[in-house]
Amino acid sequence: MTLKRFFLPMLALVSGAVLAGCGGDGATSGGSGGPAASYSPRTYMLTAPSGQLSTAAADGSGDITGTLTLKNVESQVLWYVDQPSLEVGTTATKDYVSAIWSDAYRGLAPNATVQFQLSGGGGALEGVYVSLSQPAYDEKSGTATFRVRVQNDTLDHSVAGSLAFTNVTVKVLNNLADDKEVAAYTQYADQAKLQPTATPNQYKMVLSNVGPDMFWVDNAPGAYSDARPLSYFLPQWSFVFGSNTPSATLFGTTATGEAKLYSVKLADPVYDEETEELAYTATLQGRNAGAPAAVLNEAVLSIASGRFTRFPIPGKGTAYQAFGQGYNPSTANTSYIYFGSDIARKQAGSLWGTQSYLKQSCAPSCRNDLKTIKDMGINLIRLYDWDTRNDHSQFLDYANSLNIKVIVPLSNWISTQGDAVWNTALAAYFSNRNFGNKAGTDWHPAIAGVIISNELDSEGYPGNYSTAIGLVARFIEEADKRKFSKSVPVGMPVTFVPRGEPYLLGRNMPGWNQFNRLLTDPRTAKYKDRLMLAPQTYNDETYLLKNAESTGQGWIPATYKQFGVPILFTEIGYSRAKPDYTPSYVNRQLKGVLDYQKNNPGQILGIAHFQFDDKVWKQTDHDTDTEGAFGTFHHGSIVKQIQTVQADYDFYDNDAKTNYGVLTIDQLVKTNLYDAVVDAYK
């Protein structure tokens, strides 16, 4: 059995877990159960000195099942209630298992997080995400056991066995009492210090050797979880919590082994990556036992959730479709390798990844574009084409491992088909080869948003924009039918030109007519809070931020004021072939929007610089087609060519009449845009 690095410091227990906690002298709940309302708001903290997780092979759903055993669990369980009451207390473990469990959860297994150290693993904090059921507790031996289901790909599906660990801390969340997707953000640290300040009940809380990642999980019946570096989460603080000081609990043990649980309000997070210390201003609200200890070991900090977004903040993106020489969209469907212009498919791994997934290897010439993208400071990728018959899980898994979020597309072809195709075709998007996680129960964790079509509002597609609006509604309906979480917004990329009637000061601002049609159409109006605006612009930062169409208002603030819907720039940049092009134009453009996002995180979801590479079929024709010169990379000499064969493909289509095709790996050469984009994204 192996733990995936992505979830190393966390264990979320979903589905009925009995977990043991240390005793305390705080308030104690009744020992004989009682009405469910007495317990459902509570989160329970339990500890044990050792435990074991034994698993079998993955079942048909893609999940791993097995047994969790906690040994010598403490006789008392700590609990707390989040805001507004911020209570803390203890209850007997035997009562929690025998009576409170059934009353509190009423057959709906709760979620939880668990921290532990691997036996013989050198002491590093680690964990896993599971669901638990069938709790049992032997008071005499102090042993608790549960049936487990490992969720969200936390463990390697290919290995079954037993995992032993020590110093176990389990946090069992209350069941869902709201419509939020995230219940808590969790951090782990080897040690937490509480340093008094001059203000009563206020401390400087310093987490030492803090885990590099933060984790967020949902209450049951939700099962969403994610893990991202602190450098990813902390910039979101102002968006998530605004001017509020979130409530949190700090749990840990003293040098003598006594468990402490504090309820606090948090403010002013500051992370020193070099020393691995994270500091907060913490105002004490409640505690389970005695005066606050100066030092707590194996600390768990759980922060109540606020607003939530799957998008990274700042959203530093790129548009990506980097096929090499020989690719041309007008002839793509004559060969299998380029069929559908689908760059995220498994068979294109030689370009975006470290292996070919073809009979012929790409080594040592695999291009590994996603790593290049990561190294440029990019954390968001916008794609264009997607054929559901292909397997895309490898692309999404690799992007996820690099902390890159992906905006996945529904291509123009399906957007123009209507009900006859949609009735059968939409289901495939939610499989684990496409937008779904391995179990097919929710979105793949790499996915931040979905875009449907590309510039179907332009004059070359009469009527198709209205048809595509229908697809937006149908797609959201399908996602809801499958109970996928509602935090993935959907948008329609549109041209940045004025169309139709004016909406502001007698002027028709670019994109406004298109946005108005999307947001007011009877099919989509009810989903307004699930939509995003997706303009594609090449205008400078002055137009976007300060003075659009001589109105004295920037396009971004005016547009958000008009519609109140967040904006994702699915293309933004400028062609190097334009006579007034300079690298600083694009640098100021990108920096300006990102600075605006920093100050207004609810208005901007991100930007996708257009684009990662020059359009290879147009890059030699700058004088007549400037679209070939937007990239941070130019396609250079051919490094390797792979002749594909029938066995490389999962399906065969009569449209690909010529041959299976040759995948060309060419050298990517930096353009003078590269430094400008990297500087904007650093």
C-alpha positions as CSV (number, residue, x, y, z in Angstrom):
1,M,0.0,0.0,0.0
2,T,1.3,3.4,-0.8
3,L,0.1,6.9,0.1
4,K,-0.2,9.4,-2.8
5,R,1.9,12.5,-2.2
6,F,-1.1,14.6,-3.0
7,F,-2.9,13.7,0.3
8,L,0.1,12.9,2.5
9,P,-0.7,14.9,5.6
10,M,-4.4,14.2,5.9
11,L,-7.1,11.6,6.5
12,A,-10.7,12.4,6.0
13,L,-13.1,9.8,7.4
14,V,-16.4,9.8,5.6
15,S,-19.1,7.4,6.7
16,G,-19.5,6.7,10.3
17,A,-16.4,6.7,12.3
18,V,-15.8,6.0,16.0
19,L,-12.8,7.9,17.1
20,A,-11.2,8.2,20.5
21,G,-10.1,11.4,22.2
22,C,-8.2,12.4,25.3
23,G,-10.0,13.4,28.5
24,G,-10.5,16.9,29.7
25,D,-12.2,18.8,32.5
26,G,-14.3,21.0,30.2
27,A,-18.1,20.8,29.8
28,T,-19.4,17.3,29.3
29,S,-22.3,16.3,27.2
30,G,-24.9,13.8,28.4
31,G,-23.8,10.2,28.3
32,S,-27.0,8.5,27.2
33,G,-27.5,10.0,23.8
34,G,-30.4,12.5,23.7
35,P,-32.0,14.3,20.8
36,A,-30.1,14.5,17.6
37,A,-30.2,18.2,17.7
38,S,-27.9,18.1,20.7
39,Y,-25.1,16.5,18.8
40,S,-25.5,17.3,15.1
41,P,-23.7,20.7,15.3
42,R,-20.7,19.1,17.1
43,T,-17.4,18.1,15.6
44,Y,-15.7,15.4,17.6
45,M,-11.9,15.0,18.2
46,L,-10.5,11.6,19.1
47,T,-7.0,10.3,19.6
48,A,-5.2,7.0,19.9
49,P,-1.5,6.1,20.3
50,S,-1.6,3.6,17.4
51,G,-3.8,2.1,14.7
52,Q,-3.9,0.2,11.5
53,L,-5.6,0.5,8.1
54,S,-6.1,-2.8,6.2
55,T,-7.5,-2.6,2.7
56,A,-8.6,-4.9,-0.1
57,A,-8.4,-4.2,-3.9
58,A,-10.5,-1.5,-5.5
59,D,-14.1,-2.4,-6.0
60,G,-16.1,-1.8,-9.2
61,S,-16.7,1.9,-8.3
62,G,-13.0,2.5,-8.2
63,D,-12.9,2.8,-4.3
64,I,-10.8,0.7,-2.0
65,T,-12.5,-0.8,1.1
66,G,-11.2,-2.3,4.2
67,T,-11.0,-1.9,8.0
68,L,-9.6,0.8,10.3
69,T,-8.5,-0.2,13.8
70,L,-7.7,2.3,16.5
71,K,-5.8,0.9,19.5
72,N,-5.9,2.1,23.1
73,V,-8.2,5.0,22.2
74,E,-8.7,7.6,25.0
75,S,-11.8,7.2,27.2
76,Q,-13.0,10.7,26.5
77,V,-13.8,12.4,23.2
78,L,-13.4,16.1,22.8
79,W,-16.0,18.1,20.9
80,Y,-16.6,21.6,19.7
81,V,-19.4,23.6,18.1
82,D,-18.6,26.2,15.5
83,Q,-19.8,29.7,15.3
84,P,-21.9,31.4,16.6
85,S,-21.7,29.5,19.9
86,L,-18.0,28.3,19.8
87,E,-18.5,25.8,22.6
88,V,-16.1,23.1,23.5
89,G,-16.5,20.0,25.8
90,T,-15.9,16.3,26.3
91,T,-18.0,13.1,26.4
92,A,-17.2,9.5,27.1
93,T,-16.0,7.5,24.2
94,K,-18.3,4.6,25.0
95,D,-21.3,6.9,25.0
96,Y,-20.2,8.5,21.7
97,V,-20.1,5.1,20.1
98,S,-23.1,3.4,21.7
99,A,-25.7,6.2,21.7
100,I,-24.5,9.6,20.4
101,W,-23.3,8.1,17.1
102,S,-26.7,6.9,15.9
103,D,-28.5,10.0,17.3
104,A,-26.1,12.5,15.8
105,Y,-25.8,11.0,12.3
106,R,-29.1,9.2,11.8
107,G,-27.7,6.7,9.3
108,L,-25.7,9.3,7.3
109,A,-22.0,8.6,7.8
110,P,-20.1,11.7,8.8
111,N,-16.9,13.0,7.3
112,A,-13.7,13.5,9.3
113,T,-10.0,14.2,9.0
114,V,-7.4,12.1,10.6
115,Q,-3.7,12.9,11.3
116,F,-1.1,10.2,12.0
117,Q,2.5,9.2,11.7
118,L,3.5,6.1,9.8
119,S,5.1,3.5,12.0
120,G,8.9,3.5,11.2
121,G,8.3,6.3,8.8
122,G,10.6,8.9,10.4
123,G,7.8,10.9,12.2
124,A,6.4,12.8,9.2
125,L,2.7,13.7,9.5
126,E,0.6,11.8,7.0
127,G,-3.0,10.8,6.3
128,V,-5.6,9.5,3.9
129,Y,-9.2,10.3,2.9
130,V,-11.8,7.6,3.6
131,S,-15.4,6.8,4.6
132,L,-16.2,4.8,7.7
133,S,-19.1,2.7,8.8
134,Q,-20.1,-0.1,11.2
135,P,-18.3,1.3,14.2
136,A,-17.5,-1.0,17.1
137,Y,-15.8,-0.3,20.5
138,D,-14.3,-2.6,23.1
139,E,-14.0,-0.6,26.3
140,K,-11.9,-3.2,28.1
141,S,-9.2,-3.3,25.4
142,G,-9.7,0.3,24.2
143,T,-10.1,-0.8,20.6
144,A,-12.3,0.8,18.0
145,T,-12.9,-0.6,14.5
146,F,-14.7,0.6,11.4
147,R,-15.5,-0.4,7.9
148,V,-13.6,2.0,5.6
149,R,-14.0,3.2,2.0
150,V,-11.0,5.1,0.7
151,Q,-12.2,8.0,-1.4
152,N,-10.8,10.6,-3.9
153,D,-7.8,8.5,-5.0
154,T,-6.0,8.9,-1.7
155,L,-4.4,5.5,-1.9
156,D,-2.8,3.7,-4.8
157,H,-5.6,1.5,-6.2
158,S,-3.2,-1.1,-7.5
159,V,-1.9,-2.1,-4.1
160,A,-3.7,-3.8,-1.2
161,G,-2.3,-4.5,2.3
162,S,-1.9,-3.0,5.7
163,L,-0.7,0.4,6.9
164,A,0.4,0.8,10.6
165,F,0.6,4.2,12.2
166,T,1.0,6.0,15.5
167,N,-0.2,9.2,17.2
168,V,-3.6,9.2,15.6
169,T,-5.9,12.2,15.7
170,V,-9.4,12.1,14.1
171,K,-11.8,14.9,13.6
172,V,-15.3,13.8,12.8
173,L,-17.3,16.5,11.1
174,N,-21.0,17.2,11.8
175,N,-23.3,16.3,8.9
176,L,-24.3,18.9,6.3
177,A,-26.3,21.7,7.7
178,D,-25.8,24.1,4.8
179,D,-25.3,24.2,1.1
180,K,-21.5,24.9,1.3
181,E,-19.2,22.6,-0.5
182,V,-16.4,23.0,2.0
183,A,-16.9,22.6,5.7
184,A,-13.4,23.1,7.0
185,Y,-9.8,24.0,6.0
186,T,-7.2,22.0,7.9
187,Q,-3.5,22.5,8.6
188,Y,-1.1,20.3,10.4
189,A,2.1,21.2,12.2
190,D,4.7,19.5,14.4
191,Q,4.2,22.2,17.0
192,A,2.0,25.2,17.8
193,K,3.2,28.0,20.2
194,L,0.7,30.4,21.8
195,Q,2.5,33.6,22.7
196,P,0.4,36.1,24.8
197,T,0.0,39.7,23.5
198,A,-0.9,42.9,25.3
199,T,-4.6,42.3,24.4
200,P,-6.5,40.1,26.8
201,N,-7.3,36.6,25.4
202,Q,-5.2,37.4,22.3
203,Y,-2.2,35.3,21.2
204,K,0.3,35.1,18.5
205,M,-0.1,31.5,17.2
206,V,3.0,30.2,15.5
207,L,2.8,26.8,13.8
208,S,6.3,25.3,13.4
209,N,7.3,22.8,10.7
210,V,3.9,23.3,9.3
211,G,2.8,20.8,6.6
212,P,3.4,22.2,3.1
213,D,-0.2,21.6,2.1
214,M,-3.6,22.7,3.3
215,F,-6.6,20.4,3.1
216,W,-10.3,21.2,2.7
217,V,-13.1,18.8,3.1
218,D,-16.9,18.8,3.1
219,N,-19.5,17.5,5.5
220,A,-21.5,14.5,4.6
221,P,-23.4,13.9,2.4
222,G,-20.8,15.8,0.3
223,A,-17.5,14.0,-0.3
224,Y,-15.4,16.8,-1.9
225,S,-11.8,17.2,-0.8
226,D,-8.7,18.9,-2.1
227,A,-5.2,19.6,-1.0
228,R,-3.0,22.5,-2.1
229,P,0.2,24.2,-1.0
230,L,0.0,27.0,1.6
231,S,1.3,29.3,-1.2
232,Y,-1.9,28.4,-3.1
233,F,-4.3,28.9,-0.2
234,L,-3.1,32.0,1.6
235,P,-3.6,34.4,-1.3
236,Q,-7.3,33.3,-1.2
237,W,-7.7,34.4,2.4
238,S,-9.3,37.8,1.6
239,F,-11.7,36.1,-0.9
240,V,-12.7,33.2,1.4
241,F,-13.2,35.3,4.6
242,G,-13.4,38.9,3.4
243,S,-13.4,41.2,6.4
244,N,-14.5,38.5,8.8
245,T,-12.2,36.8,11.2
246,P,-13.0,33.1,10.8
247,S,-13.5,30.7,13.7
248,A,-11.1,27.9,14.2
249,T,-10.1,25.2,16.6
250,L,-6.5,24.3,17.6
251,F,-6.0,20.8,18.9
252,G,-2.7,19.3,20.2
253,T,-1.0,17.6,23.2
254,T,1.2,19.0,25.8
255,A,4.6,17.6,26.7
256,T,2.9,15.4,29.3
257,G,0.5,14.0,26.8
258,E,-2.6,16.0,27.9
259,A,-4.9,16.9,25.0
260,K,-5.9,20.5,24.6
261,L,-8.6,22.0,22.4
262,Y,-9.0,25.7,21.9
263,S,-11.7,27.7,20.0
264,V,-10.3,30.8,18.5
265,K,-10.8,33.6,16.0
266,L,-8.0,33.9,13.4
267,A,-6.6,36.9,11.6
268,D,-3.4,38.1,9.8
269,P,-1.9,34.9,8.4
270,V,1.8,35.2,7.6
271,Y,3.8,32.3,6.1
272,D,7.6,32.1,6.1
273,E,8.4,29.4,3.5
274,E,12.1,29.4,4.4
275,T,11.5,28.6,8.1
276,E,8.2,26.7,7.5
277,E,6.5,28.8,10.1
278,L,2.9,30.1,9.8
279,A,1.8,32.8,12.2
280,Y,-1.8,34.0,13.0
281,T,-3.3,36.5,15.4
282,A,-5.6,34.2,17.5
283,T,-8.3,35.5,19.9
284,L,-9.3,32.8,22.4
285,Q,-13.1,32.0,22.5
286,G,-13.2,28.8,24.5
287,R,-11.1,25.8,25.7
288,N,-11.7,22.3,27.0
289,A,-9.3,22.3,30.0
290,G,-7.3,24.8,32.0
291,A,-5.2,27.8,30.9
292,P,-3.7,27.7,27.4
293,A,-0.5,25.8,27.1
294,A,2.5,27.6,25.7
295,V,3.3,24.7,23.4
296,L,1.2,22.0,21.7
297,N,2.7,19.1,19.8
298,E,1.2,17.4,16.7
299,A,-1.1,20.4,16.2
300,V,-4.2,20.3,14.1
301,L,-5.7,23.7,13.1
302,S,-9.2,23.5,11.6
303,I,-10.6,26.7,10.1
304,A,-14.3,27.1,9.4
305,S,-15.0,27.6,5.7
306,G,-16.1,30.9,4.1
307,R,-16.6,31.5,0.5
308,F,-15.2,28.8,-1.8
309,T,-13.7,28.8,-5.3
310,R,-12.0,26.0,-7.2
311,F,-10.0,28.6,-9.1
312,P,-6.5,29.5,-7.8
313,I,-6.1,33.1,-6.6
314,P,-4.4,34.7,-8.4
315,G,-5.6,32.8,-11.5
316,K,-2.5,32.8,-13.7
317,G,-3.4,30.9,-16.8
318,T,-2.5,30.0,-20.4
319,A,-4.5,28.8,-23.4
320,Y,-3.1,25.4,-24.4
321,Q,-3.3,23.4,-27.7
322,A,0.4,22.8,-28.4
323,F,0.4,20.2,-31.2
324,G,3.7,20.2,-33.1
325,Q,4.6,20.6,-36.8
326,G,2.2,18.7,-39.1
327,Y,-0.9,19.6,-37.2
328,N,-3.6,21.7,-38.9
329,P,-7.2,21.9,-37.6
330,S,-8.5,21.8,-41.1
331,T,-7.0,18.4,-41.8
332,A,-6.9,17.1,-38.2
333,N,-9.7,14.6,-38.7
334,T,-7.9,12.8,-41.5
335,S,-5.6,11.0,-39.0
336,Y,-6.4,9.4,-35.7
337,I,-3.6,11.1,-33.7
338,Y,-5.0,14.6,-34.4
339,F,-8.7,13.6,-34.7
340,G,-10.8,16.1,-32.8
341,S,-7.9,18.4,-32.2
342,D,-7.9,17.0,-28.6
343,I,-4.5,17.9,-27.0
344,A,-5.5,16.6,-23.5
345,R,-6.0,13.0,-24.7
346,K,-3.8,10.2,-23.4
347,Q,-2.1,9.7,-26.8
348,A,-0.7,13.2,-26.8
349,G,1.2,12.5,-23.6
350,S,4.5,12.8,-25.5
351,L,3.8,16.6,-25.7
352,W,2.2,17.5,-22.4
353,G,3.8,14.8,-20.2
354,T,6.6,12.4,-19.6
355,Q,5.5,9.3,-21.5
356,S,3.8,8.7,-24.8
357,Y,1.0,6.2,-23.9
358,L,1.7,4.8,-27.4
359,K,3.4,1.6,-28.5
360,Q,6.5,3.7,-29.3
361,S,8.1,5.6,-26.4
362,C,8.9,9.3,-26.6
363,A,12.0,9.0,-24.4
364,P,14.3,10.8,-24.1
365,S,12.4,13.5,-26.1
366,C,9.1,13.7,-24.2
367,R,8.3,17.4,-24.2
368,N,6.6,17.7,-20.7
369,D,4.8,20.9,-21.4
370,L,2.8,20.8,-18.2
371,K,6.1,20.9,-16.2
372,T,7.2,23.9,-18.3
373,I,3.9,25.6,-17.6
374,K,4.3,25.0,-13.9
375,D,7.8,26.4,-14.0
376,M,6.5,29.6,-15.7
377,G,4.4,30.3,-12.6
378,I,1.2,29.2,-14.4
379,N,-1.5,27.6,-12.3
380,L,-4.4,27.5,-14.7
381,I,-4.9,25.9,-18.2
382,R,-7.6,26.7,-20.7
383,L,-8.3,23.9,-23.3
384,Y,-10.3,24.1,-26.6
385,D,-11.3,20.7,-27.9
386,W,-12.4,17.5,-26.1
387,D,-13.6,14.2,-27.6
388,T,-15.2,12.1,-24.9
389,R,-14.2,8.9,-26.6
390,N,-10.6,9.6,-25.5
391,D,-9.1,9.0,-22.1
392,H,-8.1,12.3,-20.5
393,S,-7.6,11.1,-16.9
394,Q,-3.8,11.0,-17.3
395,F,-3.7,14.7,-18.3
396,L,-5.9,15.8,-15.5
397,D,-4.0,13.6,-12.9
398,Y,-0.7,15.1,-14.0
399,A,-2.0,18.6,-13.9
400,N,-3.4,18.0,-10.5
401,S,0.0,16.6,-9.2
402,L,1.5,19.9,-10.3
403,N,-1.2,22.0,-8.6
404,I,-2.5,23.2,-12.0
405,K,-6.2,23.7,-12.3
406,V,-7.9,23.1,-15.7
407,I,-10.8,24.7,-17.5
408,V,-12.3,21.9,-19.5
409,P,-14.2,22.4,-22.7
410,L,-17.2,21.2,-24.7
411,S,-16.2,21.8,-28.3
412,N,-18.1,23.8,-30.9
413,W,-19.2,20.6,-32.7
414,I,-21.4,19.4,-29.8
415,S,-22.5,22.9,-29.0
416,T,-24.2,23.2,-32.4
417,Q,-26.0,19.8,-32.4
418,G,-29.1,20.2,-30.3
419,D,-31.2,17.8,-28.3
420,A,-30.9,14.9,-30.7
421,V,-27.2,14.5,-29.9
422,W,-27.2,16.0,-26.4
423,N,-29.7,13.4,-25.0
424,T,-27.1,10.6,-25.4
425,A,-23.7,12.4,-25.6
426,L,-23.7,14.5,-22.4
427,A,-23.4,11.5,-20.1
428,A,-19.9,10.7,-21.3
429,Y,-18.5,14.0,-20.0
430,F,-19.1,12.8,-16.4
431,S,-17.1,9.6,-16.7
432,N,-13.8,9.0,-15.1
433,R,-12.1,9.3,-18.5
434,N,-13.4,12.8,-18.8
435,F,-14.6,15.3,-16.2
436,G,-15.3,12.8,-13.4
437,N,-13.1,11.6,-10.6
438,K,-12.0,7.9,-10.5
439,A,-15.3,6.8,-8.9
440,G,-17.3,9.0,-11.3
441,T,-19.1,10.6,-8.3
442,D,-17.9,14.2,-8.7
443,W,-15.6,16.4,-10.7
444,H,-12.0,15.5,-11.1
445,P,-10.1,17.5,-8.5
446,A,-8.0,19.3,-11.2
447,I,-11.1,20.9,-12.8
448,A,-11.9,24.5,-11.9
449,G,-14.5,25.4,-14.6
450,V,-16.2,24.4,-17.8
451,I,-16.4,26.4,-21.0
452,I,-18.9,25.6,-23.7
453,S,-18.1,26.5,-27.3
454,N,-15.7,29.1,-28.5
455,E,-16.8,32.4,-30.0
456,L,-20.1,31.1,-31.4
457,D,-21.4,34.6,-31.0
458,S,-19.3,35.7,-34.0
459,E,-21.0,36.6,-37.3
460,G,-19.8,33.4,-38.9
461,Y,-22.1,31.2,-36.8
462,P,-25.6,32.6,-37.2
463,G,-28.0,31.1,-34.6
464,N,-25.4,28.8,-33.0
465,Y,-24.9,31.1,-30.0
466,S,-28.5,30.6,-29.0
467,T,-28.2,26.8,-29.5
468,A,-25.1,26.7,-27.3
469,I,-26.9,28.6,-24.5
470,G,-29.3,25.6,-24.5
471,L,-26.3,23.3,-24.0
472,V,-25.2,25.3,-21.0
473,A,-28.5,24.7,-19.3
474,R,-28.6,21.0,-20.3
475,F,-25.0,20.5,-19.1
476,I,-25.8,22.0,-15.7
477,E,-28.9,19.9,-15.5
478,E,-26.9,16.7,-16.2
479,A,-24.3,17.6,-13.6
480,D,-27.0,18.1,-11.0
481,K,-28.7,14.9,-12.0
482,R,-25.5,13.1,-11.3
483,K,-25.1,15.0,-8.0
484,F,-21.8,16.6,-9.0
485,S,-20.9,19.5,-6.7
486,K,-22.2,22.9,-7.8
487,S,-18.9,24.9,-7.4
488,V,-17.7,24.4,-11.0
489,P,-18.9,27.4,-13.0
490,V,-19.8,27.3,-16.6
491,G,-19.1,29.9,-19.2
492,M,-19.2,30.6,-23.0
493,P,-16.2,32.3,-24.5
494,V,-17.3,35.3,-26.7
495,T,-15.7,37.8,-29.0
496,F,-14.8,41.2,-27.5
497,V,-16.9,43.2,-29.8
498,P,-20.1,45.2,-29.3
499,R,-23.3,43.5,-30.6
500,G,-27.0,44.3,-30.4
501,E,-28.5,46.9,-28.2
502,P,-26.4,49.2,-25.9
503,Y,-26.5,48.8,-22.1
504,L,-24.4,51.6,-20.6
505,L,-24.3,55.4,-21.1
506,G,-25.6,54.9,-24.7
507,R,-22.7,52.6,-25.5
508,N,-22.7,48.9,-26.2
509,M,-19.7,47.6,-24.4
510,P,-17.9,44.6,-25.9
511,G,-19.5,41.3,-24.8
512,W,-22.4,42.9,-23.0
513,N,-25.1,41.9,-25.4
514,Q,-23.7,38.3,-25.4
515,F,-23.6,38.2,-21.6
516,N,-27.1,39.6,-21.3
517,R,-28.4,36.9,-23.6
518,L,-26.7,34.2,-21.6
519,L,-27.9,35.5,-18.2
520,T,-31.5,36.3,-19.1
521,D,-32.3,33.4,-21.4
522,P,-35.2,31.4,-19.7
523,R,-33.1,28.2,-20.0
524,T,-30.1,29.6,-18.1
525,A,-31.4,32.5,-16.0
526,K,-32.1,30.2,-13.0
527,Y,-28.4,29.1,-13.0
528,K,-27.0,32.7,-12.8
529,D,-25.0,31.9,-9.7
530,R,-23.5,28.9,-11.5
531,L,-22.3,30.9,-14.5
532,M,-19.2,32.9,-15.4
533,L,-18.5,35.5,-18.1
534,A,-15.8,34.4,-20.5
535,P,-14.6,37.3,-22.7
536,Q,-11.6,37.1,-25.0
537,T,-9.8,40.4,-25.2
538,Y,-6.6,41.9,-26.6
539,N,-7.2,45.4,-25.2
540,D,-4.7,47.1,-22.9
541,E,-4.8,47.6,-19.2
542,T,-6.1,51.2,-19.4
543,Y,-9.2,50.0,-21.4
544,L,-9.8,47.1,-19.1
545,L,-9.3,48.9,-15.8
546,K,-9.7,52.6,-16.2
547,N,-11.4,54.0,-19.3
548,A,-13.4,51.8,-21.8
549,E,-15.1,53.5,-24.7
550,S,-14.3,56.9,-23.2
551,T,-16.7,56.2,-20.3
552,G,-14.2,57.0,-17.6
553,Q,-14.8,53.4,-16.3
554,G,-12.7,50.4,-16.8
555,W,-14.4,47.5,-18.7
556,I,-13.9,45.1,-15.8
557,P,-15.5,47.2,-13.0
558,A,-18.2,48.4,-15.3
559,T,-19.1,44.8,-16.5
560,Y,-19.1,43.4,-13.0
561,K,-21.3,46.3,-11.8
562,Q,-23.7,45.6,-14.7
563,F,-24.0,41.8,-14.3
564,G,-22.6,40.8,-10.9
565,V,-21.1,37.6,-12.3
566,P,-17.4,36.7,-12.0
567,I,-15.2,37.1,-15.1
568,L,-12.7,34.6,-16.5
569,F,-10.6,35.9,-19.4
570,T,-10.4,32.8,-21.6
571,E,-8.1,34.6,-23.9
572,I,-6.0,37.7,-23.2
573,G,-2.8,38.9,-24.9
574,Y,-1.5,40.6,-28.0
575,S,0.0,39.4,-31.3
576,R,3.7,39.9,-31.7
577,A,3.0,40.5,-35.4
578,K,1.0,43.7,-34.7
579,P,2.9,46.9,-35.5
580,D,2.3,48.4,-32.0
581,Y,3.3,45.2,-30.2
582,T,5.8,45.3,-27.3
583,P,6.4,42.7,-24.6
584,S,5.6,45.3,-22.0
585,Y,2.1,45.7,-23.5
586,V,1.2,42.2,-22.5
587,N,3.2,42.4,-19.3
588,R,1.1,45.4,-18.1
589,Q,-2.1,43.8,-19.4
590,L,-1.6,40.6,-17.4
591,K,-0.2,42.4,-14.3
592,G,-3.0,44.9,-14.3
593,V,-5.8,42.3,-14.3
594,L,-4.0,40.2,-11.7
595,D,-3.6,43.2,-9.4
596,Y,-7.2,44.0,-9.8
597,Q,-8.1,40.4,-8.9
598,K,-6.0,40.7,-5.8
599,N,-8.1,43.7,-4.6
600,N,-11.4,42.3,-6.0
601,P,-11.1,38.5,-5.8
602,G,-14.9,38.0,-6.2
603,Q,-14.9,39.7,-9.6
604,I,-12.1,38.0,-11.5
605,L,-11.6,34.2,-11.6
606,G,-8.5,34.3,-13.6
607,I,-6.8,35.0,-17.0
608,A,-5.7,32.6,-19.7
609,H,-2.9,34.2,-21.7
610,F,-3.3,33.6,-25.4
611,Q,-1.3,31.5,-25.7
612,F,1.3,29.0,-24.6
613,D,2.6,28.5,-28.2
614,D,2.3,29.9,-31.6
615,K,-0.4,28.3,-33.8
616,V,2.0,25.9,-35.6
617,W,0.1,25.9,-38.8
618,K,0.1,29.8,-38.9
619,Q,3.4,30.7,-37.4
620,T,5.2,31.4,-40.7
621,D,2.4,33.6,-42.1
622,H,2.6,36.6,-39.7
623,D,2.0,39.2,-42.4
624,T,-1.4,38.0,-43.4
625,D,-2.5,36.2,-40.2
626,T,-1.4,37.6,-36.9
627,E,-2.9,34.6,-35.0
628,G,0.3,32.7,-35.5
629,A,2.3,35.0,-33.2
630,F,0.6,35.1,-29.8
631,G,2.7,32.4,-28.1
632,T,5.4,32.5,-25.4
633,F,6.9,29.7,-27.5
634,H,7.6,29.3,-31.2
635,H,7.8,25.8,-32.8
636,G,11.3,25.0,-33.8
637,S,13.1,22.0,-35.3
638,I,11.6,18.5,-35.2
639,V,13.0,16.4,-32.3
640,K,11.2,13.1,-32.9
641,Q,8.3,11.6,-34.9
642,I,6.2,8.7,-33.7
643,Q,4.4,6.6,-36.2
644,T,1.2,5.5,-34.5
645,V,-0.5,2.2,-35.0
646,Q,-4.0,0.8,-34.6
647,A,-3.3,-0.6,-31.1
648,D,-2.6,3.0,-29.9
649,Y,-6.3,3.9,-30.1
650,D,-9.4,3.1,-28.1
651,F,-11.8,3.8,-30.9
652,Y,-11.8,3.9,-34.7
653,D,-13.8,6.4,-36.8
654,N,-14.4,6.3,-40.5
655,D,-13.7,10.0,-40.7
656,A,-10.0,9.4,-40.2
657,K,-9.5,7.9,-43.6
658,T,-5.9,8.6,-44.3
659,N,-3.9,6.8,-41.7
660,Y,-3.3,6.5,-38.0
661,G,-1.0,9.5,-38.2
662,V,2.5,10.6,-37.0
663,L,2.9,12.5,-33.8
664,T,5.6,15.1,-34.1
665,I,7.6,16.3,-31.1
666,D,9.2,19.6,-32.0
667,Q,11.4,21.9,-30.0
668,L,9.8,24.8,-28.3
669,V,11.8,28.0,-28.6
670,K,11.1,31.0,-26.3
671,T,9.7,34.1,-28.0
672,N,10.3,37.6,-26.6
673,L,6.9,37.2,-24.9
674,Y,8.2,34.5,-22.6
675,D,10.0,36.8,-20.1
676,A,7.1,39.3,-20.1
677,V,4.6,36.6,-19.1
678,V,6.8,35.0,-16.6
679,D,7.5,38.3,-15.0
680,A,3.7,39.0,-14.8
681,Y,3.2,35.6,-13.2
682,K,6.1,35.5,-10.8
